[in-house]
Amino acid sequence: MKNIFRIMVFGGALVAASCTDLETQPRQSLTPEVAFADVDGMEALGFSTYGVARAFNQYGQQMMIAPEIMADNLRIIANTGRYIGQEQNADRAHMNLWTTQFWSGINTANIVLAQVDDVPGDATKKNRVKGEAHFMRALFYFDLARVYGYEPGKEVNGWDKAVILRTEPTLGFSNADFRARATNRQIYDQIISDLQAAINLLPTATKGTASVYRASRGSAQALLARVYLYDSKFAEAAASASAAMASFGIADDGTGLATPANYIAGFSTAPNPESLFEVEIRSNDWSTVDGVNNSVCSLTANVFASAQFIATATDELIESYEEGDVRRNAWVATTRSGASGTVYRSAKWLGHKGDFLENLPIIRAAELFLIRAEARYRTNDAAGARADLNALRSKRGLGEVEAGLSGQALFDQIMLERRQEFALEGHRWFDLKRNGLPITKADRFEVIPYNDYRLLAPLPTAELQLNDQLEQNPGYN
């Protein structure tokens, strides 16, 4: 932690602002004097948090691919040293979010929230800047909490530790300190509080426009619905999903979702027509080798000659689609040198902006129907759950689910729809984990039961050595 503090304190938050992909002044000119001068400087500083979300150890790669490989949606077809351990669920092979960049993003949000009311500027703009800071801090803490801890109420052997909680800025060594990990309940309460604040501060956005590149009231409602689902607050999850649908003009019958004719094309459109919150990536956000080395496109497709193409869909995923399901078209049969038989490249991530470059939709409209279906199932509203599934399926080229579908069969159908809808969007591992389900690999590797220590990521050894208040997750000592 000392190293993290040092970078955060001596300009980490301000330097990170040079990574923003949103419209602001020249990146190299964002100095502390500029950032703290007025609301425009605060806004520019806040924009830097979006750059953290875009990073390759976040949604730029790891959080899209690792949860699919660690679960049962992807398999490795080329050994480049990447994700080999994750596919095998090997000891200490997990997702690593405990990084300087992540904590700097949280600290940047804390700085903005602490300072923005004290600088000159328009009150409406200040509200939006604060709302975005609340949203991004909630997103970062949510990702940290679900990687390093169990969901509230789902603890194994009573282990309820999550991550360190900081809501005040670290501006110097005078207020830099070592802390123990907060509980999962404390972290989730903070996430929920942040998102509720964001909802009240942010403007609305219009689905399918560049307004989804920034946090909005509707995207905060959608993220809150996701958080409530993980937190087993099912009535609240359904209500928040409905509120997000209203904010974006999405109807209960599925109007507002992509149609079968444009579902696949939507992933090569910026923004995706279903995006409620999308990370925008521009060519000047990458170095000359970032795309080929690190992009989701390069790792999951061979549409560019220099692509790495190391991961393909598992046979179980391919075989799970019903005839006529347009989501099956997200996988295109092909071959790869060194891989036997037919393999499948992604048709979602094709680098449509050129040279592996593309945006990444983080929250899509389809998720609202599946959140609400699961929440309704959990609150004994099977008819409502079926209605949400049918609304989504009608936009994926499929007929209605079996009339009267209920109980375990209904839950299994909801999980299947989530698996197929969000393949290669980073949901699968977390969907299994938060429901207490085992990780199965169709006999390719051993089954990982829910009580296995490998379900949680290990804390970095260096941080444990620097901060004696930190406790390692069980099984890693």
SULZI-V358861 format. One record per pair of residues at least 4 apart in sequence whose ideal C-beta (glycine too) atoms are under 7 Angstrom apart, sorted by sequence separation. I is the first residue (numbers start at 1). J is the second residue. If there is no record, write none. Layout:
i=I j=J
i=I j=J
This chain:
i=1 j=5
i=2 j=6
i=3 j=7
i=4 j=8
i=5 j=9
i=6 j=10
i=8 j=12
i=11 j=15
i=12 j=16
i=20 j=24
i=25 j=29
i=30 j=34
i=31 j=35
i=32 j=36
i=33 j=37
i=37 j=41
i=39 j=43
i=40 j=44
i=41 j=45
i=42 j=46
i=43 j=47
i=50 j=54
i=51 j=55
i=56 j=60
i=58 j=62
i=59 j=63
i=61 j=65
i=62 j=66
i=63 j=67
i=65 j=69
i=66 j=70
i=67 j=71
i=83 j=87
i=84 j=88
i=89 j=93
i=98 j=102
i=100 j=104
i=101 j=105
i=102 j=106
i=103 j=107
i=104 j=108
i=105 j=109
i=106 j=110
i=107 j=111
i=108 j=112
i=109 j=113
i=110 j=114
i=111 j=115
i=112 j=116
i=115 j=119
i=121 j=125
i=122 j=126
i=123 j=127
i=124 j=128
i=125 j=129
i=126 j=130
i=127 j=131
i=128 j=132
i=129 j=133
i=130 j=134
i=131 j=135
i=132 j=136
i=133 j=137
i=134 j=138
i=135 j=139
i=136 j=140
i=137 j=141
i=138 j=142
i=139 j=143
i=140 j=144
i=141 j=145
i=142 j=146
i=143 j=147
i=144 j=148
i=145 j=149
i=150 j=154
i=155 j=159
i=171 j=175
i=172 j=176
i=182 j=186
i=184 j=188
i=185 j=189
i=186 j=190
i=187 j=191
i=188 j=192
i=189 j=193
i=190 j=194
i=191 j=195
i=192 j=196
i=193 j=197
i=194 j=198
i=195 j=199
i=196 j=200
i=197 j=201
i=198 j=202
i=215 j=219
i=216 j=220
i=217 j=221
i=218 j=222
i=219 j=223
i=220 j=224
i=221 j=225
i=222 j=226
i=223 j=227
i=224 j=228
i=225 j=229
i=226 j=230
i=227 j=231
i=233 j=237
i=234 j=238
i=235 j=239
i=236 j=240
i=237 j=241
i=238 j=242
i=239 j=243
i=240 j=244
i=241 j=245
i=242 j=246
i=243 j=247
i=244 j=248
i=251 j=255
i=258 j=262
i=259 j=263
i=262 j=266
i=265 j=269
i=269 j=273
i=271 j=275
i=281 j=285
i=286 j=290
i=289 j=293
i=290 j=294
i=291 j=295
i=296 j=300
i=297 j=301
i=303 j=307
i=313 j=317
i=315 j=319
i=316 j=320
i=321 j=325
i=339 j=343
i=351 j=355
i=353 j=357
i=363 j=367
i=366 j=370
i=367 j=371
i=368 j=372
i=369 j=373
i=370 j=374
i=371 j=375
i=372 j=376
i=373 j=377
i=374 j=378
i=375 j=379
i=381 j=385
i=382 j=386
i=383 j=387
i=384 j=388
i=385 j=389
i=386 j=390
i=387 j=391
i=388 j=392
i=389 j=393
i=390 j=394
i=392 j=396
i=401 j=405
i=405 j=409
i=406 j=410
i=408 j=412
i=409 j=413
i=410 j=414
i=411 j=415
i=412 j=416
i=413 j=417
i=414 j=418
i=415 j=419
i=416 j=420
i=417 j=421
i=418 j=422
i=419 j=423
i=427 j=431
i=428 j=432
i=429 j=433
i=430 j=434
i=431 j=435
i=441 j=445
i=448 j=452
i=459 j=463
i=461 j=465
i=462 j=466
i=463 j=467
i=472 j=476
i=7 j=12
i=8 j=13
i=25 j=30
i=29 j=34
i=30 j=35
i=36 j=41
i=53 j=58
i=54 j=59
i=55 j=60
i=56 j=61
i=57 j=62
i=58 j=63
i=59 j=64
i=68 j=73
i=69 j=74
i=79 j=84
i=85 j=90
i=88 j=93
i=97 j=102
i=121 j=126
i=150 j=155
i=155 j=160
i=170 j=175
i=182 j=187
i=206 j=211
i=207 j=212
i=211 j=216
i=215 j=220
i=228 j=233
i=245 j=250
i=250 j=255
i=251 j=256
i=258 j=263
i=267 j=272
i=286 j=291
i=290 j=295
i=302 j=307
i=313 j=318
i=351 j=356
i=353 j=358
i=376 j=381
i=377 j=382
i=393 j=398
i=405 j=410
i=422 j=427
i=432 j=437
i=450 j=455
i=459 j=464
i=472 j=477
i=35 j=41
i=52 j=58
i=53 j=59
i=54 j=60
i=56 j=62
i=68 j=74
i=150 j=156
i=170 j=176
i=205 j=211
i=250 j=256
i=266 j=272
i=272 j=278
i=292 j=298
i=301 j=307
i=321 j=327
i=351 j=357
i=352 j=358
i=393 j=399
i=448 j=454
i=464 j=470
i=20 j=27
i=34 j=41
i=35 j=42
i=69 j=76
i=76 j=83
i=86 j=93
i=205 j=212
i=212 j=219
i=249 j=256
i=266 j=273
i=271 j=278
i=291 j=298
i=302 j=309
i=321 j=328
i=335 j=342
i=336 j=343
i=351 j=358
i=393 j=400
i=432 j=439
i=440 j=447
i=448 j=455
i=463 j=470
i=76 j=84
i=85 j=93
i=86 j=94
i=228 j=236
i=229 j=237
i=248 j=256
i=258 j=266
i=266 j=274
i=301 j=309
i=335 j=343
i=350 j=358
i=376 j=384
i=377 j=385
i=405 j=413
i=439 j=447
i=464 j=472
i=18 j=27
i=35 j=44
i=117 j=126
i=150 j=159
i=228 j=237
i=298 j=307
i=299 j=308
i=333 j=342
i=334 j=343
i=349 j=358
i=376 j=385
i=418 j=427
i=419 j=428
i=438 j=447
i=439 j=448
i=18 j=28
i=35 j=45
i=116 j=126
i=298 j=308
i=334 j=344
i=390 j=400
i=438 j=448
i=76 j=87
i=205 j=216
i=262 j=273
i=299 j=310
i=300 j=311
i=333 j=344
i=334 j=345
i=390 j=401
i=438 j=449
i=459 j=470
i=18 j=30
i=75 j=87
i=149 j=161
i=204 j=216
i=225 j=237
i=228 j=240
i=299 j=311
i=332 j=344
i=373 j=385
i=376 j=388
i=389 j=401
i=401 j=413
i=438 j=450
i=17 j=30
i=116 j=129
i=149 j=162
i=202 j=215
i=203 j=216
i=204 j=217
i=205 j=218
i=318 j=331
i=331 j=344
i=332 j=345
i=418 j=431
i=437 j=450
i=459 j=472
i=30 j=44
i=69 j=83
i=116 j=130
i=148 j=162
i=202 j=216
i=203 j=217
i=204 j=218
i=205 j=219
i=292 j=306
i=436 j=450
i=458 j=472
i=459 j=473
i=148 j=163
i=164 j=179
i=202 j=217
i=225 j=240
i=258 j=273
i=331 j=346
i=332 j=347
i=373 j=388
i=386 j=401
i=458 j=473
i=14 j=30
i=70 j=86
i=224 j=240
i=225 j=241
i=258 j=274
i=330 j=346
i=331 j=347
i=372 j=388
i=373 j=389
i=415 j=431
i=66 j=83
i=69 j=86
i=112 j=129
i=113 j=130
i=145 j=162
i=164 j=181
i=165 j=182
i=198 j=215
i=257 j=274
i=330 j=347
i=456 j=473
i=14 j=32
i=17 j=35
i=65 j=83
i=69 j=87
i=145 j=163
i=163 j=181
i=164 j=182
i=199 j=217
i=202 j=220
i=313 j=331
i=329 j=347
i=330 j=348
i=458 j=476
i=25 j=44
i=70 j=89
i=144 j=163
i=162 j=181
i=163 j=182
i=221 j=240
i=225 j=244
i=369 j=388
i=386 j=405
i=24 j=44
i=66 j=86
i=113 j=133
i=161 j=181
i=162 j=182
i=453 j=473
i=14 j=35
i=112 j=133
i=162 j=183
i=165 j=186
i=199 j=220
i=453 j=474
i=161 j=183
i=162 j=184
i=165 j=187
i=198 j=220
i=199 j=221
i=221 j=243
i=222 j=244
i=369 j=391
i=370 j=392
i=433 j=455
i=453 j=475
i=24 j=47
i=160 j=183
i=167 j=190
i=221 j=244
i=369 j=392
i=453 j=476
i=20 j=44
i=109 j=133
i=160 j=184
i=163 j=187
i=382 j=406
i=389 j=413
i=22 j=47
i=160 j=185
i=162 j=187
i=165 j=190
i=195 j=220
i=385 j=410
i=389 j=414
i=392 j=417
i=218 j=244
i=221 j=247
i=318 j=344
i=366 j=392
i=17 j=44
i=20 j=47
i=109 j=136
i=309 j=336
i=17 j=45
i=20 j=48
i=22 j=50
i=109 j=137
i=195 j=223
i=248 j=276
i=382 j=410
i=389 j=417
i=19 j=48
i=21 j=50
i=66 j=95
i=195 j=224
i=218 j=247
i=385 j=414
i=17 j=47
i=20 j=50
i=21 j=51
i=217 j=247
i=218 j=248
i=14 j=45
i=17 j=48
i=20 j=51
i=105 j=136
i=106 j=137
i=312 j=343
i=313 j=344
i=16 j=48
i=19 j=51
i=152 j=184
i=192 j=224
i=195 j=227
i=244 j=276
i=302 j=334
i=312 j=344
i=21 j=54
i=62 j=95
i=151 j=184
i=152 j=185
i=377 j=410
i=106 j=140
i=150 j=184
i=302 j=336
i=377 j=411
i=16 j=51
i=105 j=140
i=149 j=184
i=192 j=227
i=16 j=52
i=152 j=188
i=191 j=227
i=309 j=345
i=377 j=414
i=102 j=140
i=57 j=96
i=145 j=184
i=188 j=227
i=374 j=414
i=207 j=248
i=373 j=414
i=57 j=99
i=102 j=144
i=145 j=187
i=145 j=188
i=188 j=231
i=204 j=247
i=302 j=345
i=301 j=345
i=370 j=414
i=300 j=345
i=301 j=346
i=55 j=101
i=97 j=143
i=141 j=187
i=300 j=346
i=97 j=144
i=303 j=350
i=304 j=351
i=370 j=417
i=301 j=349
i=303 j=351
i=370 j=418
i=52 j=101
i=141 j=190
i=142 j=191
i=207 j=256
i=300 j=349
i=301 j=350
i=52 j=102
i=97 j=147
i=141 j=191
i=370 j=421
i=95 j=147
i=297 j=349
i=304 j=356
i=52 j=105
i=138 j=191
i=296 j=349
i=297 j=350
i=114 j=168
i=222 j=276
i=297 j=351
i=114 j=169
i=366 j=421
i=49 j=105
i=110 j=166
i=138 j=194
i=295 j=351
i=110 j=167
i=137 j=194
i=138 j=195
i=219 j=276
i=110 j=168
i=111 j=169
i=213 j=271
i=218 j=276
i=219 j=277
i=298 j=356
i=49 j=108
i=110 j=169
i=212 j=271
i=297 j=356
i=48 j=108
i=49 j=109
i=106 j=166
i=134 j=194
i=135 j=195
i=138 j=198
i=291 j=351
i=210 j=271
i=295 j=356
i=297 j=358
i=107 j=169
i=215 j=277
i=264 j=326
i=45 j=108
i=107 j=170
i=134 j=197
i=135 j=198
i=208 j=271
i=212 j=275
i=263 j=326
i=134 j=198
i=212 j=276
i=291 j=355
i=292 j=356
i=208 j=273
i=212 j=277
i=213 j=278
i=264 j=329
i=291 j=356
i=45 j=111
i=46 j=112
i=212 j=278
i=260 j=326
i=264 j=330
i=291 j=357
i=45 j=112
i=131 j=198
i=134 j=201
i=213 j=280
i=207 j=275
i=207 j=276
i=327 j=396
i=42 j=112
i=131 j=201
i=326 j=396
i=130 j=201
i=131 j=202
i=325 j=396
i=326 j=397
i=325 j=397
i=42 j=115
i=128 j=201
i=324 j=397
i=325 j=398
i=42 j=116
i=127 j=201
i=128 j=202
i=283 j=357
i=324 j=398
i=128 j=203
i=349 j=424
i=281 j=357
i=322 j=398
i=348 j=424
i=39 j=116
i=42 j=119
i=281 j=358
i=281 j=359
i=346 j=424
i=36 j=115
i=136 j=215
i=151 j=230
i=152 j=231
i=153 j=232
i=280 j=359
i=39 j=119
i=63 j=143
i=135 j=215
i=151 j=231
i=279 j=359
i=38 j=119
i=39 j=120
i=40 j=121
i=267 j=348
i=278 j=359
i=279 j=360
i=37 j=119
i=38 j=120
i=39 j=121
i=43 j=125
i=132 j=214
i=268 j=350
i=278 j=360
i=36 j=119
i=38 j=121
i=39 j=122
i=46 j=129
i=132 j=215
i=264 j=347
i=270 j=353
i=278 j=361
i=279 j=362
i=131 j=215
i=139 j=223
i=146 j=230
i=268 j=352
i=278 j=362
i=135 j=220
i=138 j=223
i=142 j=227
i=277 j=362
i=39 j=125
i=43 j=129
i=46 j=132
i=53 j=139
i=275 j=361
i=277 j=363
i=39 j=126
i=42 j=129
i=46 j=133
i=49 j=136
i=274 j=361
i=276 j=363
i=12 j=100
i=16 j=104
i=271 j=359
i=276 j=364
i=16 j=105
i=270 j=359
i=272 j=361
i=275 j=364
i=276 j=365
i=39 j=129
i=274 j=364
i=13 j=104
i=274 j=365
i=12 j=104
i=16 j=108
i=272 j=364
i=274 j=366
i=7 j=100
i=327 j=420
i=330 j=423
i=13 j=107
i=327 j=421
i=8 j=103
i=13 j=108
i=325 j=420
i=4 j=100
i=8 j=104
i=320 j=416
i=7 j=104
i=13 j=111
i=4 j=103
i=8 j=107
i=320 j=419
i=321 j=420
i=320 j=420
i=317 j=423
i=257 j=365
i=256 j=365
i=257 j=366
i=313 j=423
i=250 j=365
i=248 j=365
i=250 j=368
i=245 j=368
i=244 j=368
i=300 j=424
i=316 j=442
i=241 j=368
i=314 j=442
i=241 j=371
i=242 j=372
i=241 j=372
i=263 j=396
i=237 j=371
i=238 j=372
i=257 j=392
i=260 j=395
i=259 j=395
i=260 j=396
i=238 j=375
i=254 j=391
i=258 j=395
i=260 j=397
i=237 j=375
i=238 j=376
i=253 j=391
i=254 j=392
i=257 j=395
i=252 j=391
i=223 j=363
i=254 j=394
i=222 j=363
i=226 j=367
i=234 j=375
i=254 j=395
i=229 j=371
i=225 j=368
i=219 j=363
i=234 j=378
i=235 j=379
i=222 j=367
i=226 j=371
i=229 j=374
i=234 j=379
i=222 j=368
i=225 j=371
i=229 j=375
i=207 j=365
i=9 j=170
i=8 j=170
i=9 j=171
i=9 j=172
i=9 j=173
i=5 j=170
i=9 j=176
i=5 j=176
i=1 j=178
i=22 j=213
i=22 j=214
i=230 j=434
i=59 j=279
i=54 j=279
i=53 j=279
i=54 j=281
i=80 j=308
i=82 j=310
i=83 j=311
i=50 j=279
i=78 j=308
i=80 j=310
i=54 j=285
i=65 j=296
i=78 j=309
i=64 j=296
i=78 j=310
i=61 j=294
i=77 j=310
i=65 j=299
i=76 j=310
i=77 j=311
i=61 j=296
i=76 j=311
i=77 j=312
i=75 j=311
i=74 j=311
i=75 j=312
i=56 j=294
i=74 j=312
i=74 j=313
i=75 j=314
i=73 j=313
i=74 j=314
i=73 j=314
i=69 j=311
i=72 j=314
i=72 j=316
i=73 j=317
i=65 j=311
i=78 j=336
i=21 j=280
i=77 j=336
i=21 j=281
i=78 j=338
i=21 j=282
i=78 j=339
i=77 j=339
i=21 j=285
i=77 j=343
i=154 j=434
i=154 j=436
i=151 j=434
i=146 j=430
i=178 j=467
i=180 j=469
i=181 j=470
i=179 j=469
i=180 j=470
i=181 j=471
i=178 j=469
i=156 j=451
i=64 j=360
i=59 j=360
i=59 j=362
i=149 j=456
i=148 j=456
i=148 j=457
i=147 j=457
i=161 j=471
i=148 j=459
i=159 j=474
i=148 j=473
i=73 j=419
i=73 j=423
i=89 j=439
i=68 j=423
i=73 j=428
i=68 j=424
i=72 j=428
i=89 j=445
i=71 j=428
i=88 j=445
i=68 j=426
i=71 j=429
i=67 j=426
i=70 j=429
i=89 j=448
i=64 j=424
i=67 j=427
i=68 j=428
i=64 j=425
i=67 j=428
i=71 j=432
i=96 j=457
i=98 j=459
i=64 j=426
i=67 j=429
i=95 j=457
i=98 j=460
i=63 j=426
i=67 j=430
i=91 j=454
i=94 j=457
i=94 j=458
i=89 j=454
i=98 j=463
i=92 j=458
i=72 j=439
i=71 j=439
i=72 j=440
i=72 j=441
i=72 j=442
i=92 j=476
i=1 j=463
i=3 j=466
i=2 j=466
i=1 j=466
i=1 j=467
